[in-house]
């Protein structure tokens, strides 16, 4: 334990803290120099913080060595810009070549079996009119026409009029 008098009172410090404070000066100066142009970003991954700190220390050390070796008075900001430009040199971003838009092929008319146990109302023979007496009710089918986007029984397919881009005509329904 080390004793120190502060404002007339004797304070005791552990020797580890005393030794740390005695030799900490160089680290404080280094931290002060690094903090002005720190590349550190907030992250939860500790290894990124360690890497960014090591990167900052190495850039600071390289700036000190550069100024001592060349004798040029180059400020740190300009030094960092020159490092970035040297690293990016020869790696200009080339715009992507124009890509032609993909043209969707028209869907073919014809019945296709629905996946699984799905069913659709048959467009031709299913009737959902409000008049309950004349209504024949819902007729479900496991087939459908992908181009028309309607369900249809295989036996009703000849009566279904497939119309492209305009939807189905009402004549396809049972009369």
N, C-alpha and C positions, 0 to 999 in steps of 0.2 A: 504494500500500500504506500502510495505517495501522498504526502501532505502538501497543501498549498493554501496560502492565506489570500482570501478574496473578501474585500470590503471589511477587513478587520476580523473575519471569522476564518477559522481553520477548517478546510474541506479536505476530505480524504478521497483519493481516486485510486482505483485498482491500477496496478502497474501496467496491465495490458492496454488500458485506455491512455495512460501517460505515454507509453511507447508509440501508440498509434498516432496520437496528436503530435508527437515530436517529429515523426518522419512523414507525416501526411502532407506537408506543404507542396511537394512536387506533384502529387496526384491532384490536389486541388487546382493548381495552376493548369495542369493538363485538362482537367474537366472543364475549367472555365473557357479554355481555347476551343475545345470540342463543341461546347453547347451552342456557339454562334452559328455553326453550319452543320448541325447534327442531322443525320439521315434517319434517325430513329422514328418509327411510327408506332402507334399503339397496337399491340397485338397480344393475344393470350398465349402464344407459343413462345416459350422462354428462349428457345434456340434462335429464333429470329432476332430477338432483342440482343442476344450475345453477338450474333453475326453482325448486326448493324453497328454495335458499339466497336467491335474489332475493325470494321470497315472505316469508321470515323477516325479511330486511332491511327490506322495505317495511312489514311489520306493526310492527316495532320503531320505525321512523321515524314511522309514523302515531301510535303510542302516545306518543312523545316530543312530537310536535306537539300532540296532543290535551291532554296534561297541561299544556303551556306555555300553550296558547291558552285553555283553560277554567279553569285554576287548580284543578281538582278533583284530589284525591289518589285516583286509581283505580289499583289494582295491575294489573300486566300480565295476570295470569291472568283476572281479572274482565273486563278489556278484551277479551281473546281470546274469552271466552264471549259477550260482547255482540255481537262481530263475527259469530260463527257464528250466533247467534240472529237477527240482522238479515238475514243472507244466506238463512237457511232460512225466514224469515217469508213466508207466502203460498204456500209449496210443501209443504204437509202431504202426507204419503203417504196416498193413498186406496186402501183395499183393493180388490182385484180383485173384480168381481161374480162371484157363484157361477156356475160353469159346470156344466151338466148333464153327467153322464158319457155318453160315446158308447156307444151300444148296438150291438153287432155284429149285423149281419144274419145270419140263419142261412144256411149254405151250401146251395146247391141240389144235389140229387142228379142225377147224369148224368155221362157220361164226357167227359173233357177230355184233349186231347193233351198229353203231358209236354213240357217244354222240351228243346230240343236232342236229344241221342241217349239220354236217360235212359230206363231201363226199370224196371218193377216186376214182381214175381211176380203172376200172375193168381190172384186169390183163389178163383175157381171151379174152374179146371181144373188148377192147379199142385198137386202132391202131394209133400211132403217127409217122408213117414213113414219110420220107422226100418227098416221091413221092405223091403229092397231089391228083393225079387222082385215084390211087388205094387205098388211105387211106380212112378208114371208119370213122375216127375222134375219139375224146374222148368220152368214155361212162362212166358216173359217177355212182357210187353205194354208198348206205348208209351202206353197210355191208362190213366186212373185216375179214381176218383170222389173229388173233394175233400172232400165231406161225410163219406164213410165212411173216407177215407184209405187206400184199397186200390187195387191195380192190377187191371185186368180187360180181357179182350179184348172187342172189339165184339160178336163172336158169342156171348160168354158173358154179356153184359149182361142179357138177359131172365131168366136163371137167378139173377142176383144179387139178393138181397132187401135193399133199402135200408131200414135201420132208423135212425130219428133218436134221438140222445142215449143209445142203449143199445148201440151197436156192432152188428156183424153177427151174424146167427144162423148156426149151423153148418149149417143145412139148405141154405144157399146153395151149399155145396160139392157137388161131384159125388158121386153115390151109387153 
